[in-house]
């Protein structure tokens, strides 16, 4: 009499389908796209059908011992309540689930000491790799981590030559410049974000370069650094106005900073967009719902997360990988309506 408690093995499935055990293992542990590297669509369908019929249960402990992998990826972000990073993490988690990978996320609050400490905690949990959403430009930490052989990918921000998935933020800044200059705006102020974040650095570089090519030089007092949130934008806008009066356009490297700047303009009786056109970045849902809807640059945040996870998986597999820069899109709304050329 057959022992009904006997577990279903890969060998049983392979024998029934008529393929090698290695083919079965690759198919059941891979995404659809990756599985097609090892077997035809018909064989893949047959393997998965037999797996379902036999009630095969994958043994993660055994798989970990064979591959020396935990199936776990650590994700480090500045703040999870930040809409941009939360959306990027959703993309990471979605792609990870599709590939049978687990993730866990922690906050660094953008403090280098926290980043180092949280990273060591993640490594102590034997993660296969790491995804950083809080990279600081110019900091040696990531270089040191790479020298230790730790596999990691950056998302949202880039740093040095480390592999990253980001928006093409220089192009995003250029899109804003072209939009504002095409309508005759010439005195442009920039709320540039924090000095250690490539997002603010690149977005500022893009608008400055495009303006310079058009013969417009943005003076230093028109470029003010500050937080990527509404209070940071409010404070930076106050400093800008006090240093050089009111510009005819303000570009903020983040939607929430732009919202803070619009609050300052409202308090001072300065009309948006008639007196000052305002443009943000990321196209967060709130941007379209403001009393004066915000013109912004749409960043593919969810896809950045997916691409980051895919890059890390490819890296862990030993594939050659290159950084990914996703295209931004300018979204025109009422906050710069008078900056839109009349037809």
Long-range contacts (C-beta under 8 A, 24 or more apart in sequence): 7-57, 8-54, 8-55, 8-56, 8-57, 10-56, 12-54, 13-47, 13-50, 13-51, 13-54, 13-56, 16-50, 17-43, 17-46, 17-47, 17-50, 19-43, 19-47, 23-47, 28-56, 28-58, 29-58, 29-63, 29-100, 30-99, 31-98, 31-99, 69-128, 69-316, 70-125, 70-126, 70-127, 70-128, 71-100, 71-101, 71-102, 71-128, 72-101, 72-102, 72-103, 72-104, 72-125, 72-126, 72-127, 72-128, 73-101, 73-102, 73-103, 73-127, 73-128, 73-129, 73-130, 73-131, 73-309, 73-312, 74-103, 74-104, 74-105, 74-106, 74-119, 74-122, 74-123, 74-125, 74-127, 74-129, 74-130, 74-131, 75-103, 75-104, 75-105, 75-106, 75-130, 75-131, 75-132, 75-133, 76-105, 76-106, 76-107, 76-108, 76-115, 76-118, 76-119, 76-122, 76-130, 76-131, 76-132, 76-133, 76-134, 77-105, 77-106, 77-107, 77-108, 77-133, 77-134, 78-107, 78-108, 78-109, 78-110, 78-133, 78-134, 79-107, 79-109, 79-110, 80-105, 80-107, 82-228, 83-282, 83-284, 83-285, 84-156, 84-254, 84-282, 84-284, 84-299, 84-301, 85-133, 85-156, 87-301, 87-302, 87-305, 88-133, 88-155, 88-156, 88-301, 88-302, 88-304, 88-305, 88-308, 89-133, 89-305, 90-302, 90-305, 91-301, 91-302, 91-303, 91-304, 91-305, 91-306, 91-307, 91-308, 91-309, 92-131, 92-155, 92-305, 92-306, 92-308, 92-309, 93-305, 94-302, 94-305, 94-306, 95-305, 95-306, 95-309, 95-310, 96-309, 99-309, 99-313, 101-128, 101-309, 101-313, 108-134, 110-134, 110-136, 110-194, 110-196, 112-136, 112-139, 112-141, 115-141, 116-141, 119-145, 123-150, 128-316, 129-153, 129-312, 129-315, 129-316, 130-312, 131-155, 131-308, 131-309, 131-312, 132-157, 133-157, 135-159, 135-162, 135-164, 135-198, 136-196, 136-197, 137-196, 137-197, 137-198, 137-201, 138-196, 139-196, 151-312, 151-315, 151-316, 152-312, 153-308, 153-309, 153-311, 153-312, 153-315, 154-308, 155-304, 155-305, 155-307, 155-308, 156-199, 156-301, 156-304, 157-197, 157-198, 157-199, 158-198, 158-202, 158-323, 159-198, 163-311, 163-315, 163-321, 163-322, 163-323, 164-308, 164-323, 164-324, 165-304, 165-305, 165-307, 165-308, 165-311, 165-323, 165-324, 165-326, 166-198, 166-199, 166-304, 166-323, 166-324, 166-325, 166-326, 167-199, 167-299, 167-300, 167-304, 167-325, 167-326, 167-327, 167-328, 168-325, 168-326, 168-327, 168-328, 169-198, 169-199, 169-202, 169-203, 169-206, 169-299, 169-328, 170-202, 170-203, 170-205, 170-206, 170-209, 171-206, 171-327, 171-328, 172-202, 172-203, 172-206, 172-281, 172-297, 172-299, 172-328, 173-202, 173-203, 173-204, 173-205, 173-206, 173-207, 173-208, 173-209, 173-210, 173-251, 174-206, 174-207, 174-209, 174-210, 175-206, 175-297, 175-328, 175-329, 175-330, 176-203, 176-206, 176-207, 176-251, 176-279, 176-281, 176-297, 176-330, 177-206, 177-207, 177-209, 177-210, 177-211, 177-214, 178-210, 179-279, 179-295, 179-330, 179-332, 179-336, 179-339, 179-340, 180-249, 180-251, 180-277, 180-279, 180-336, 180-339, 181-210, 181-211, 181-214, 181-216, 182-339, 182-341, 183-277, 183-336, 183-338, 183-339, 183-340, 183-341, 184-339, 185-248, 185-249, 185-277, 185-339, 186-216, 186-248, 187-222, 187-247, 187-248, 187-249, 188-216, 188-218, 188-222, 188-247, 188-248, 188-249, 188-250, 188-251, 189-222, 189-223, 189-224, 189-240, 189-247, 189-249, 189-250, 189-251, 190-218, 190-222, 190-223, 190-224, 190-250, 190-251, 190-252, 190-253, 191-224, 191-226, 191-233, 191-236, 191-237, 191-240, 191-250, 191-251, 191-252, 191-253, 191-254, 191-257, 191-258, 191-261, 192-223, 192-224, 192-225, 192-226, 192-253, 193-225, 193-226, 193-227, 193-228, 193-253, 193-254, 193-257, 194-225, 194-226, 194-227, 194-228, 195-225, 197-228, 199-253, 199-254, 199-281, 200-225, 200-228, 200-253, 200-254, 203-251, 203-253, 203-281, 203-297, 204-253, 207-251, 219-244, 222-247, 226-257, 227-257, 228-253, 228-254, 228-256, 228-257, 229-254, 229-256, 229-257, 229-260, 230-256, 230-257, 230-259, 230-260, 230-263, 231-260, 232-256, 232-257, 232-260, 233-257, 233-258, 233-259, 233-260, 233-261, 234-260, 234-261, 234-263, 234-264, 235-260, 236-260, 236-261, 237-261, 237-264, 237-265, 238-264, 241-268, 246-270, 246-275, 246-276, 247-276, 248-275, 248-276, 248-277, 249-276, 249-277, 249-278, 249-279, 249-336, 249-339, 250-276, 250-277, 250-278, 250-279, 251-279, 251-281, 252-278, 252-279, 252-280, 252-281, 253-281, 254-280, 254-281, 254-282, 255-280, 255-281, 255-282, 255-283, 255-284, 255-286, 255-287, 255-294, 255-296, 256-280, 256-284, 256-286, 258-287, 258-294, 258-296, 258-335, 259-286, 259-290, 259-294, 262-290, 262-292, 262-294, 262-335, 272-335, 273-334, 273-335, 273-336, 273-337, 273-338, 273-339, 274-338, 277-335, 277-336, 277-338, 277-339, 278-335, 278-336, 279-335, 279-336, 283-329, 283-331, 287-331, 287-333, 288-333, 290-335, 292-334, 292-335, 293-333, 293-334, 293-335, 294-333, 294-335, 295-330, 295-331, 295-332, 295-333, 295-334, 295-335, 295-336, 295-339, 296-330, 296-331, 296-333, 297-328, 297-329, 297-330, 297-331, 298-328, 298-329, 298-330, 298-331, 299-326, 299-328, 300-326, 300-327, 300-328
